[in-house]
Amino acid sequence: MNKSGLIEALSKKENLTEKKAIDLVNLIFKGFTDTLKNGGRIEIRGFGSFVVRDYEAYTGRNPKTGKNITVSPKRLPFFKVGKELKAKVNGK
Amino acid sequence: MTKIDIIQDVYEKLGFSKKDAARIVESVFEIMKDSLARGEKIKISGFGNFSVKEKKSRRGRNPQTGSEIEISARKVLTFKSSQVLRKALNS
């Protein structure tokens, strides 16, 4: 399922115009992106949570050439699946 | 950010009543959960992909007692963030 599939399913389920469903789905993921950008945490009960982790710069190695390279500091988003959804994907 | 904040946002920006906003936001996550429960992959362009991976059973150890135990086969949900999101976080 991609974003348009989600939009279509939502418009059917909630009897929304396509425009409203698009706005809604976009608003949710824009809110997620903005929150993570500000270093905030997202917690959706029953679904899961998103956090941003900060990484310091470190010296790594290009696994192909074996050369040392400096990896600059970075921030990465992580998702932790919620209890309910974890059970659900296991058919429980 | 929690569901309450999303509902507030939907109420303020899209002109739904609070009651409708709450129900519809809930629906979005229900649709995603049902899709993942069927083993489907969800791709949200610009944000990331959620996919279900099958893990085989393996032998593990109880780190507290050191005794060997069988870890059963299971499905796990993974999230791979999109390059667009990772760029946004580092700009």
N, CA and C atoms of all chains as a GROMACS GRO file, in nm:
protein
  549
    1MET      N    1   0.085  -0.119   0.000
    1MET     CA    2   0.000   0.000   0.000
    1MET      C    3   0.089   0.124   0.000
    2ASN      N    4   0.065   0.213  -0.094
    2ASN     CA    5   0.140   0.339  -0.092
    2ASN      C    6   0.049   0.451  -0.043
    3LYS      N    7   0.100   0.574  -0.052
    3LYS     CA    8   0.023   0.685   0.004
    3LYS      C    9  -0.112   0.700  -0.066
    4SER      N   10  -0.115   0.684  -0.199
    4SER     CA   11  -0.244   0.698  -0.267
    4SER      C   12  -0.340   0.586  -0.230
    5GLY      N   13  -0.285   0.467  -0.202
    5GLY     CA   14  -0.369   0.356  -0.157
    5GLY      C   15  -0.432   0.387  -0.022
    6LEU      N   16  -0.352   0.448   0.064
    6LEU     CA   17  -0.400   0.486   0.197
    6LEU      C   18  -0.508   0.595   0.185
    7ILE      N   19  -0.485   0.690   0.097
    7ILE     CA   20  -0.581   0.798   0.073
    7ILE      C   21  -0.713   0.742   0.022
    8GLU      N   22  -0.702   0.648  -0.073
    8GLU     CA   23  -0.823   0.588  -0.132
    8GLU      C   24  -0.901   0.510  -0.026
    9ALA      N   25  -0.828   0.430   0.053
    9ALA     CA   26  -0.894   0.350   0.157
    9ALA      C   27  -0.962   0.441   0.259
   10LEU      N   28  -0.895   0.551   0.293
   10LEU     CA   29  -0.951   0.645   0.391
   10LEU      C   30  -1.076   0.713   0.336
   11SER      N   31  -1.070   0.756   0.210
   11SER     CA   32  -1.185   0.827   0.155
   11SER      C   33  -1.306   0.734   0.147
   12LYS      N   34  -1.280   0.605   0.117
   12LYS     CA   35  -1.390   0.507   0.114
   12LYS      C   36  -1.446   0.484   0.254
   13LYS      N   37  -1.356   0.457   0.349
   13LYS     CA   38  -1.400   0.420   0.483
   13LYS      C   39  -1.475   0.532   0.553
   14GLU      N   40  -1.427   0.656   0.533
   14GLU     CA   41  -1.486   0.769   0.604
   14GLU      C   42  -1.577   0.855   0.516
   15ASN      N   43  -1.598   0.807   0.392
   15ASN     CA   44  -1.685   0.880   0.302
   15ASN      C   45  -1.638   1.025   0.283
   16LEU      N   46  -1.508   1.040   0.256
   16LEU     CA   47  -1.450   1.174   0.238
   16LEU      C   48  -1.424   1.198   0.089
   17THR      N   49  -1.424   1.325   0.048
   17THR     CA   50  -1.381   1.354  -0.088
   17THR      C   51  -1.233   1.321  -0.098
   18GLU      N   52  -1.188   1.297  -0.221
   18GLU     CA   53  -1.047   1.262  -0.240
   18GLU      C   54  -0.959   1.376  -0.189
   19LYS      N   55  -1.002   1.498  -0.215
   19LYS     CA   56  -0.926   1.617  -0.174
   19LYS      C   57  -0.905   1.620  -0.021
   20LYS      N   58  -1.015   1.596   0.052
   20LYS     CA   59  -1.007   1.597   0.199
   20LYS      C   60  -0.914   1.486   0.249
   21ALA      N   61  -0.928   1.368   0.185
   21ALA     CA   62  -0.844   1.255   0.228
   21ALA      C   63  -0.696   1.283   0.201
   22ILE      N   64  -0.667   1.346   0.088
   22ILE     CA   65  -0.528   1.382   0.054
   22ILE      C   66  -0.475   1.481   0.157
   23ASP      N   67  -0.554   1.585   0.186
   23ASP     CA   68  -0.512   1.687   0.283
   23ASP      C   69  -0.484   1.625   0.419
   24LEU      N   70  -0.571   1.532   0.456
   24LEU     CA   71  -0.558   1.470   0.587
   24LEU      C   72  -0.430   1.388   0.601
   25VAL      N   73  -0.409   1.300   0.501
   25VAL     CA   74  -0.292   1.213   0.506
   25VAL      C   75  -0.164   1.298   0.498
   26ASN      N   76  -0.165   1.398   0.410
   26ASN     CA   77  -0.048   1.485   0.400
   26ASN      C   78  -0.020   1.562   0.529
   27LEU      N   79  -0.128   1.608   0.592
   27LEU     CA   80  -0.113   1.682   0.718
   27LEU      C   81  -0.049   1.595   0.826
   28ILE      N   82  -0.092   1.470   0.833
   28ILE     CA   83  -0.036   1.378   0.934
   28ILE      C   84   0.114   1.359   0.912
   29PHE      N   85   0.154   1.327   0.789
   29PHE     CA   86   0.296   1.299   0.767
   29PHE      C   87   0.382   1.425   0.767
   30LYS      N   88   0.321   1.539   0.735
   30LYS     CA   89   0.395   1.664   0.746
   30LYS      C   90   0.419   1.694   0.895
   31GLY      N   91   0.317   1.670   0.975
   31GLY     CA   92   0.329   1.688   1.119
   31GLY      C   93   0.438   1.598   1.177
   32PHE      N   94   0.443   1.475   1.128
   32PHE     CA   95   0.547   1.380   1.173
   32PHE      C   96   0.685   1.435   1.138
   33THR      N   97   0.701   1.474   1.012
   33THR     CA   98   0.831   1.523   0.965
   33THR      C   99   0.874   1.646   1.044
   34ASP      N  100   0.782   1.741   1.062
   34ASP     CA  101   0.815   1.864   1.135
   34ASP      C  102   0.854   1.834   1.280
   35THR      N  103   0.780   1.744   1.342
   35THR     CA  104   0.809   1.708   1.482
   35THR      C  105   0.950   1.647   1.493
   36LEU      N  106   0.980   1.554   1.404
   36LEU     CA  107   1.111   1.488   1.409
   36LEU      C  108   1.223   1.588   1.378
   37LYS      N  109   1.194   1.679   1.286
   37LYS     CA  110   1.290   1.782   1.248
   37LYS      C  111   1.329   1.867   1.370
   38ASN      N  112   1.230   1.892   1.456
   38ASN     CA  113   1.256   1.970   1.577
   38ASN      C  114   1.308   1.884   1.691
   39GLY      N  115   1.341   1.760   1.658
   39GLY     CA  116   1.396   1.670   1.759
   39GLY      C  117   1.291   1.611   1.852
   40GLY      N  118   1.165   1.630   1.819
   40GLY     CA  119   1.056   1.580   1.904
   40GLY      C  120   1.028   1.433   1.885
   41ARG      N  121   0.947   1.381   1.974
   41ARG     CA  122   0.913   1.240   1.973
   41ARG      C  123   0.766   1.227   1.933
   42ILE      N  124   0.733   1.120   1.863
   42ILE     CA  125   0.594   1.097   1.823
   42ILE      C  126   0.549   0.966   1.886
   43GLU      N  127   0.435   0.968   1.949
   43GLU     CA  128   0.386   0.845   2.008
   43GLU      C  129   0.241   0.823   1.970
   44ILE      N  130   0.215   0.718   1.892
   44ILE     CA  131   0.080   0.685   1.850
   44ILE      C  132   0.041   0.555   1.918
   45ARG      N  133  -0.045   0.565   2.017
   45ARG     CA  134  -0.088   0.446   2.092
   45ARG      C  135  -0.141   0.338   1.999
   46GLY      N  136  -0.094   0.217   2.019
   46GLY     CA  137  -0.141   0.104   1.939
   46GLY      C  138  -0.066   0.089   1.808
   47PHE      N  139   0.006   0.192   1.769
   47PHE     CA  140   0.080   0.185   1.643
   47PHE      C  141   0.230   0.178   1.669
   48GLY      N  142   0.283   0.283   1.728
   48GLY     CA  143   0.425   0.282   1.759
   48GLY      C  144   0.476   0.422   1.786
   49SER      N  145   0.606   0.434   1.804
   49SER     CA  146   0.663   0.566   1.831
   49SER      C  147   0.786   0.590   1.745
   50PHE      N  148   0.810   0.718   1.721
   50PHE     CA  149   0.927   0.760   1.643
   50PHE      C  150   1.015   0.849   1.731
   51VAL      N  151   1.144   0.826   1.724
   51VAL     CA  152   1.238   0.913   1.795
   51VAL      C  153   1.353   0.946   1.700
   52VAL      N  154   1.424   1.054   1.734
   52VAL     CA  155   1.541   1.091   1.658
   52VAL      C  156   1.663   1.065   1.745
   53ARG      N  157   1.761   0.997   1.688
   53ARG     CA  158   1.885   0.975   1.763
   53ARG      C  159   1.998   1.055   1.699
   54ASP      N  160   2.078   1.114   1.786
   54ASP     CA  161   2.192   1.193   1.739
   54ASP      C  162   2.317   1.108   1.739
   55TYR      N  163   2.394   1.118   1.632
   55TYR     CA  164   2.520   1.045   1.624
   55TYR      C  165   2.636   1.143   1.613
   56GLU      N  166   2.740   1.120   1.689
   56GLU     CA  167   2.861   1.201   1.682
   56GLU      C  168   2.939   1.163   1.556
   57ALA      N  169   3.031   1.248   1.519
   57ALA     CA  170   3.120   1.215   1.406
   57ALA      C  171   3.208   1.098   1.446
   58TYR      N  172   3.243   1.012   1.353
   58TYR     CA  173   3.335   0.903   1.384
   58TYR      C  174   3.414   0.867   1.259
   59THR      N  175   3.524   0.797   1.280
   59THR     CA  176   3.603   0.753   1.166
   59THR      C  177   3.559   0.613   1.129
   60GLY      N  178   3.508   0.602   1.009
   60GLY     CA  179   3.461   0.472   0.963
   60GLY      C  180   3.550   0.423   0.852
   61ARG      N  181   3.508   0.318   0.789
   61ARG     CA  182   3.588   0.258   0.683
   61ARG      C  183   3.495   0.229   0.567
   62ASN      N  184   3.542   0.260   0.449
   62ASN     CA  185   3.466   0.219   0.332
   62ASN      C  186   3.487   0.069   0.318
   63PRO      N  187   3.382  -0.010   0.332
   63PRO     CA  188   3.400  -0.156   0.333
   63PRO      C  189   3.453  -0.211   0.201
   64LYS      N  190   3.434  -0.137   0.094
   64LYS     CA  191   3.479  -0.183  -0.037
   64LYS      C  192   3.628  -0.158  -0.057
   65THR      N  193   3.673  -0.038  -0.022
   65THR     CA  194   3.812  -0.002  -0.049
   65THR      C  195   3.899  -0.013   0.075
   66GLY      N  196   3.836  -0.021   0.194
   66GLY     CA  197   3.914  -0.029   0.317
   66GLY      C  198   3.972   0.104   0.362
   67LYS      N  199   3.940   0.209   0.288
   67LYS     CA  200   3.992   0.341   0.322
   67LYS      C  201   3.921   0.399   0.445
   68ASN      N  202   3.997   0.473   0.525
   68ASN     CA  203   3.935   0.543   0.639
   68ASN      C  204   3.858   0.663   0.588
   69ILE      N  205   3.740   0.682   0.641
   69ILE     CA  206   3.664   0.802   0.605
   69ILE      C  207   3.604   0.862   0.732
   70THR      N  208   3.587   0.992   0.730
   70THR     CA  209   3.525   1.058   0.844
   70THR      C  210   3.376   1.069   0.819
   71VAL      N  211   3.298   1.012   0.911
   71VAL     CA  212   3.153   1.022   0.900
   71VAL      C  213   3.111   1.140   0.986
   72SER      N  214   3.045   1.237   0.924
   72SER     CA  215   3.007   1.357   0.999
   72SER      C  216   2.889   1.327   1.093
   73PRO      N  217   2.869   1.413   1.194
   73PRO     CA  218   2.759   1.391   1.288
   73PRO      C  219   2.627   1.386   1.212
   74LYS      N  220   2.535   1.306   1.259
   74LYS     CA  221   2.406   1.298   1.189
   74LYS      C  222   2.294   1.266   1.285
   75ARG      N  223   2.173   1.288   1.238
   75ARG     CA  224   2.054   1.253   1.315
   75ARG      C  225   1.973   1.155   1.232
   76LEU      N  226   1.928   1.048   1.296
   76LEU     CA  227   1.850   0.947   1.224
   76LEU      C  228   1.719   0.919   1.297
   77PRO      N  229   1.613   0.900   1.220
   77PRO     CA  230   1.484   0.868   1.281
   77PRO      C  231   1.473   0.717   1.306
   78PHE      N  232   1.410   0.680   1.418
   78PHE     CA  233   1.387   0.539   1.448
   78PHE      C  234   1.242   0.517   1.484
   79PHE      N  235   1.193   0.400   1.447
   79PHE     CA  236   1.055   0.363   1.477
   79PHE      C  237   1.056   0.244   1.570
   80LYS      N  238   0.973   0.252   1.673
   80LYS     CA  239   0.956   0.137   1.761
   80LYS      C  240   0.810   0.095   1.753
   81VAL      N  241   0.788  -0.029   1.714
   81VAL     CA  242   0.651  -0.075   1.695
   81VAL      C  243   0.577  -0.086   1.829
   82GLY      N  244   0.451  -0.049   1.830
   82GLY     CA  245   0.369  -0.058   1.951
   82GLY      C  246   0.326  -0.200   1.981
   83LYS      N  247   0.289  -0.223   2.105
   83LYS     CA  248   0.252  -0.359   2.149
   83LYS      C  249   0.139  -0.419   2.066
   84GLU      N  250   0.035  -0.338   2.047
   84GLU     CA  251  -0.084  -0.390   1.977
   84GLU      C  252  -0.050  -0.430   1.833
   85LEU      N  253   0.024  -0.342   1.765
   85LEU     CA  254   0.059  -0.369   1.626
   85LEU      C  255   0.158  -0.485   1.614
   86LYS      N  256   0.248  -0.493   1.711
   86LYS     CA  257   0.346  -0.603   1.715
   86LYS      C  258   0.273  -0.737   1.719
   87ALA      N  259   0.171  -0.744   1.805
   87ALA     CA  260   0.092  -0.867   1.817
   87ALA      C  261   0.012  -0.891   1.690
   88LYS      N  262  -0.038  -0.783   1.633
   88LYS     CA  263  -0.123  -0.794   1.515
   88LYS      C  264  -0.048  -0.850   1.393
   89VAL      N  265   0.075  -0.807   1.373
   89VAL     CA  266   0.149  -0.860   1.258
   89VAL      C  267   0.185  -1.007   1.278
   90ASN      N  268   0.179  -1.052   1.403
   90ASN     CA  269   0.203  -1.194   1.432
   90ASN      C  270   0.074  -1.275   1.437
   91GLY      N  271  -0.034  -1.212   1.394
   91GLY     CA  272  -0.162  -1.281   1.386
   91GLY      C  273  -0.227  -1.307   1.520
   92LYS      N  274  -0.197  -1.223   1.619
   92LYS     CA  275  -0.258  -1.242   1.751
   92LYS      C  276  -0.361  -1.134   1.780
   93MET      N  277   0.462   1.451   2.021
   93MET     CA  278   0.337   1.455   1.946
   93MET      C  279   0.260   1.325   1.966
   94THR      N  280   0.134   1.339   1.996
   94THR     CA  281   0.049   1.221   2.010
   94THR      C  282  -0.074   1.238   1.921
   95LYS      N  283  -0.163   1.141   1.926
   95LYS     CA  284  -0.285   1.148   1.845
   95LYS      C  285  -0.364   1.275   1.874
   96ILE      N  286  -0.364   1.317   2.002
   96ILE     CA  287  -0.436   1.439   2.042
   96ILE      C  288  -0.389   1.560   1.961
   97ASP      N  289  -0.256   1.571   1.942
   97ASP     CA  290  -0.202   1.685   1.867
   97ASP      C  291  -0.243   1.678   1.720
   98ILE      N  292  -0.244   1.557   1.666
   98ILE     CA  293  -0.283   1.541   1.525
   98ILE      C  294  -0.430   1.579   1.509
   99ILE      N  295  -0.513   1.533   1.601
   99ILE     CA  296  -0.657   1.563   1.596
   99ILE      C  297  -0.679   1.715   1.603
  100GLN      N  298  -0.606   1.782   1.691
  100GLN     CA  299  -0.615   1.927   1.705
  100GLN      C  300  -0.577   1.997   1.574
  101ASP      N  301  -0.471   1.947   1.511
  101ASP     CA  302  -0.422   2.001   1.385
  101ASP      C  303  -0.528   1.986   1.275
  102VAL      N  304  -0.588   1.867   1.268
  102VAL     CA  305  -0.691   1.838   1.167
  102VAL      C  306  -0.813   1.926   1.191
  103TYR      N  307  -0.849   1.943   1.316
  103TYR     CA  308  -0.962   2.027   1.354
  103TYR      C  309  -0.937   2.173   1.314
  104GLU      N  310  -0.816   2.223   1.342
  104GLU     CA  311  -0.785   2.364   1.313
  104GLU      C  312  -0.765   2.392   1.165
  105LYS      N  313  -0.697   2.300   1.097
  105LYS     CA  314  -0.657   2.331   0.960
  105LYS      C  315  -0.751   2.279   0.852
  106LEU      N  316  -0.827   2.173   0.882
  106LEU     CA  317  -0.907   2.114   0.775
  106LEU      C  318  -1.058   2.130   0.796
  107GLY      N  319  -1.096   2.195   0.904
  107GLY     CA  320  -1.238   2.227   0.922
  107GLY      C  321  -1.328   2.110   0.959
  108PHE      N  322  -1.272   2.006   1.019
  108PHE     CA  323  -1.357   1.898   1.071
  108PHE      C  324  -1.394   1.930   1.215
  109SER      N  325  -1.506   1.875   1.260
  109SER     CA  326  -1.537   1.888   1.403
  109SER      C  327  -1.434   1.804   1.479
  110LYS      N  328  -1.421   1.829   1.608
  110LYS     CA  329  -1.324   1.753   1.688
  110LYS      C  330  -1.360   1.605   1.687
  111LYS      N  331  -1.488   1.578   1.691
  111LYS     CA  332  -1.536   1.440   1.696
  111LYS      C  333  -1.500   1.367   1.566
  112ASP      N  334  -1.527   1.434   1.453
  112ASP     CA  335  -1.495   1.373   1.324
  112ASP      C  336  -1.344   1.359   1.307
  113ALA      N  337  -1.272   1.464   1.348
  113ALA     CA  338  -1.125   1.461   1.336
  113ALA      C  339  -1.070   1.341   1.412
  114ALA      N  340  -1.121   1.318   1.534
  114ALA     CA  341  -1.072   1.206   1.616
  114ALA      C  342  -1.099   1.072   1.548
  115ARG      N  343  -1.219   1.059   1.494
  115ARG     CA  344  -1.256   0.932   1.431
  115ARG      C  345  -1.172   0.907   1.305
  116ILE      N  346  -1.155   1.012   1.224
  116ILE     CA  347  -1.084   0.996   1.098
  116ILE      C  348  -0.935   0.969   1.120
  117VAL      N  349  -0.875   1.038   1.216
  117VAL     CA  350  -0.732   1.013   1.246
  117VAL      C  351  -0.714   0.868   1.292
  118GLU      N  352  -0.807   0.824   1.377
  118GLU     CA  353  -0.805   0.685   1.423
  118GLU      C  354  -0.811   0.589   1.303
  119SER      N  355  -0.898   0.623   1.207
  119SER     CA  356  -0.915   0.542   1.086
  119SER      C  357  -0.786   0.528   1.007
  120VAL      N  358  -0.711   0.637   0.996
  120VAL     CA  359  -0.586   0.634   0.920
  120VAL      C  360  -0.493   0.526   0.978
  121PHE      N  361  -0.481   0.525   1.110
  121PHE     CA  362  -0.392   0.426   1.172
  121PHE      C  363  -0.450   0.285   1.167
  122GLU      N  364  -0.583   0.275   1.174
  122GLU     CA  365  -0.647   0.143   1.162
  122GLU      C  366  -0.619   0.083   1.024
  123ILE      N  367  -0.633   0.167   0.921
  123ILE     CA  368  -0.609   0.119   0.784
  123ILE      C  369  -0.465   0.071   0.769
  124MET      N  370  -0.372   0.148   0.825
  124MET     CA  371  -0.231   0.110   0.816
  124MET      C  372  -0.205  -0.020   0.894
  125LYS      N  373  -0.264  -0.030   1.012
  125LYS     CA  374  -0.242  -0.150   1.094
  125LYS      C  375  -0.298  -0.274   1.025
  126ASP      N  376  -0.419  -0.261   0.968
  126ASP     CA  377  -0.480  -0.376   0.901
  126ASP      C  378  -0.397  -0.420   0.781
  127SER      N  379  -0.346  -0.322   0.709
  127SER     CA  380  -0.265  -0.352   0.592
  127SER      C  381  -0.137  -0.426   0.633
  128LEU      N  382  -0.072  -0.380   0.739
  128LEU     CA  383   0.050  -0.445   0.788
  128LEU      C  384   0.020  -0.583   0.844
  129ALA      N  385  -0.097  -0.598   0.906
  129ALA     CA  386  -0.135  -0.729   0.961
  129ALA      C  387  -0.154  -0.831   0.850
  130ARG      N  388  -0.191  -0.783   0.731
  130ARG     CA  389  -0.203  -0.872   0.615
  130ARG      C  390  -0.067  -0.901   0.553
  131GLY      N  391   0.037  -0.842   0.610
  131GLY     CA  392   0.173  -0.867   0.563
  131GLY      C  393   0.213  -0.774   0.450
  132GLU      N  394   0.131  -0.673   0.422
  132GLU     CA  395   0.163  -0.580   0.314
  132GLU      C  396   0.268  -0.479   0.358
  133LYS      N  397   0.329  -0.418   0.259
  133LYS     CA  398   0.428  -0.313   0.284
  133LYS      C  399   0.356  -0.179   0.268
  134ILE      N  400   0.390  -0.083   0.350
  134ILE     CA  401   0.333   0.051   0.333
  134ILE      C  402   0.444   0.147   0.295
  135LYS      N  403   0.424   0.212   0.183
  135LYS     CA  404   0.526   0.308   0.136
  135LYS      C  405   0.466   0.447   0.140
  136ILE      N  406   0.526   0.533   0.221
  136ILE     CA  407   0.482   0.672   0.226
  136ILE      C  408   0.594   0.755   0.167
  137SER      N  409   0.575   0.801   0.045
  137SER     CA  410   0.684   0.873  -0.022
  137SER      C  411   0.718   0.999   0.058
  138GLY      N  412   0.844   1.025   0.074
  138GLY     CA  413   0.889   1.141   0.150
  138GLY      C  414   0.901   1.116   0.299
  139PHE      N  415   0.850   1.002   0.345
  139PHE     CA  416   0.857   0.972   0.488
  139PHE      C  417   0.932   0.841   0.512
  140GLY      N  418   0.880   0.733   0.459
  140GLY     CA  419   0.949   0.605   0.475
  140GLY      C  420   0.860   0.486   0.446
  141ASN      N  421   0.919   0.368   0.457
  141ASN     CA  422   0.844   0.244   0.431
  141ASN      C  423   0.834   0.158   0.556
  142PHE      N  424   0.717   0.101   0.576
  142PHE     CA  425   0.697   0.004   0.683
  142PHE      C  426   0.685  -0.133   0.616
  143SER      N  427   0.762  -0.230   0.663
  143SER     CA  428   0.746  -0.362   0.605
  143SER      C  429   0.757  -0.470   0.712
  144VAL      N  430   0.692  -0.582   0.682
  144VAL     CA  431   0.690  -0.694   0.775
  144VAL      C  432   0.792  -0.796   0.730
  145LYS      N  433   0.883  -0.831   0.819
  145LYS     CA  434   0.985  -0.930   0.784
  145LYS      C  435   0.964  -1.057   0.864
  146GLU      N  436   0.984  -1.170   0.796
  146GLU     CA  437   0.970  -1.300   0.862
  146GLU      C  438   1.104  -1.338   0.924
  147LYS      N  439   1.101  -1.369   1.052
  147LYS     CA  440   1.223  -1.414   1.120
  147LYS      C  441   1.211  -1.563   1.146
  148LYS      N  442   1.318  -1.636   1.116
  148LYS     CA  443   1.318  -1.779   1.144
  148LYS      C  444   1.342  -1.803   1.293
  149SER      N  445   1.304  -1.920   1.340
  149SER     CA  446   1.333  -1.951   1.480
  149SER      C  447   1.484  -1.972   1.495
  150ARG      N  448   1.534  -1.937   1.609
  150ARG     CA  449   1.678  -1.953   1.632
  150ARG      C  450   1.702  -1.982   1.779
  151ARG      N  451   1.825  -2.030   1.807
  151ARG     CA  452   1.860  -2.057   1.945
  151ARG      C  453   1.917  -1.930   2.006
  152GLY      N  454   1.867  -1.897   2.121
  152GLY     CA  455   1.919  -1.779   2.189
  152GLY      C  456   1.955  -1.816   2.331
  153ARG      N  457   1.991  -1.719   2.407
  153ARG     CA  458   2.029  -1.744   2.544
  153ARG      C  459   1.957  -1.644   2.633
  154ASN      N  460   1.911  -1.690   2.743
  154ASN     CA  461   1.857  -1.597   2.842
  154ASN      C  462   1.977  -1.525   2.904
  155PRO      N  463   1.987  -1.396   2.879
  155PRO     CA  464   2.108  -1.326   2.923
  155PRO      C  465   2.122  -1.323   3.076
  156GLN      N  466   2.012  -1.346   3.146
  156GLN     CA  467   2.018  -1.341   3.291
  156GLN      C  468   2.068  -1.473   3.351
  157THR      N  469   2.017  -1.585   3.297
  157THR     CA  470   2.054  -1.715   3.354
  157THR      C  471   2.158  -1.787   3.269
  158GLY      N  472   2.173  -1.744   3.140
  158GLY     CA  473   2.270  -1.811   3.054
  158GLY      C  474   2.219  -1.940   2.993
  159SER      N  475   2.095  -1.978   3.026
  159SER     CA  476   2.045  -2.105   2.972
  159SER      C  477   1.998  -2.085   2.828
  160GLU      N  478   2.017  -2.189   2.748
  160GLU     CA  479   1.979  -2.181   2.607
  160GLU      C  480   1.829  -2.194   2.591
  161ILE      N  481   1.773  -2.109   2.505
  161ILE     CA  482   1.630  -2.119   2.480
  161ILE      C  483   1.605  -2.108   2.330
  162GLU      N  484   1.490  -2.158   2.287
  162GLU     CA  485   1.453  -2.152   2.147
  162GLU      C  486   1.371  -2.024   2.128
  163ILE      N  487   1.416  -1.939   2.037
  163ILE     CA  488   1.338  -1.820   2.004
  163ILE      C  489   1.251  -1.856   1.883
  164SER      N  490   1.120  -1.849   1.900
  164SER     CA  491   1.031  -1.898   1.795
  164SER      C  492   1.031  -1.808   1.672
  165ALA      N  493   0.989  -1.864   1.560
  165ALA     CA  494   0.976  -1.787   1.436
  165ALA      C  495   0.874  -1.677   1.458
  166ARG      N  496   0.898  -1.562   1.402
  166ARG     CA  497   0.806  -1.451   1.424
  166ARG      C  498   0.815  -1.351   1.309
  167LYS      N  499   0.718  -1.263   1.308
  167LYS     CA  500   0.721  -1.155   1.211
  167LYS      C  501   0.752  -1.026   1.284
  168VAL      N  502   0.837  -0.946   1.227
  168VAL     CA  503   0.867  -0.817   1.289
  168VAL      C  504   0.842  -0.705   1.190
  169LEU      N  505   0.801  -0.593   1.243
  169LEU     CA  506   0.773  -0.477   1.161
  169LEU      C  507   0.896  -0.387   1.162
  170THR      N  508   0.943  -0.350   1.043
  170THR     CA  509   1.056  -0.259   1.039
  170THR      C  510   1.018  -0.132   0.964
  171PHE      N  511   1.084  -0.025   0.999
  171PHE     CA  512   1.063   0.104   0.932
  171PHE      C  513   1.193   0.149   0.871
  172LYS      N  514   1.187   0.180   0.743
  172LYS     CA  515   1.306   0.235   0.678
  172LYS      C  516   1.272   0.378   0.639
  173SER      N  517   1.346   0.472   0.698
  173SER     CA  518   1.315   0.612   0.671
  173SER      C  519   1.356   0.649   0.529
  174SER      N  520   1.283   0.740   0.468
  174SER     CA  521   1.315   0.781   0.332
  174SER      C  522   1.431   0.879   0.336
  175GLN      N  523   1.502   0.884   0.223
  175GLN     CA  524   1.615   0.975   0.211
  175GLN      C  525   1.570   1.119   0.233
  176VAL      N  526   1.448   1.149   0.186
  176VAL     CA  527   1.394   1.285   0.200
  176VAL      C  528   1.383   1.321   0.348
  177LEU      N  529   1.332   1.227   0.429
  177LEU     CA  530   1.318   1.252   0.573
  177LEU      C  531   1.455   1.267   0.638
  178ARG      N  532   1.547   1.178   0.602
  178ARG     CA  533   1.681   1.184   0.663
  178ARG      C  534   1.751   1.316   0.628
  179LYS      N  535   1.729   1.361   0.504
  179LYS     CA  536   1.787   1.490   0.464
  179LYS      C  537   1.725   1.604   0.544
  180ALA      N  538   1.592   1.597   0.562
  180ALA     CA  539   1.521   1.702   0.635
  180ALA      C  540   1.573   1.712   0.778
  181LEU      N  541   1.607   1.598   0.838
  181LEU     CA  542   1.655   1.599   0.976
  181LEU      C  543   1.797   1.656   0.989
  182ASN      N  544   1.868   1.653   0.878
  182ASN     CA  545   2.009   1.694   0.884
  182ASN      C  546   2.037   1.825   0.812
  183SER      N  547   1.931   1.895   0.775
  183SER     CA  548   1.954   2.020   0.703
  183SER      C  549   1.959   2.138   0.800
   0.00000   0.00000   0.00000
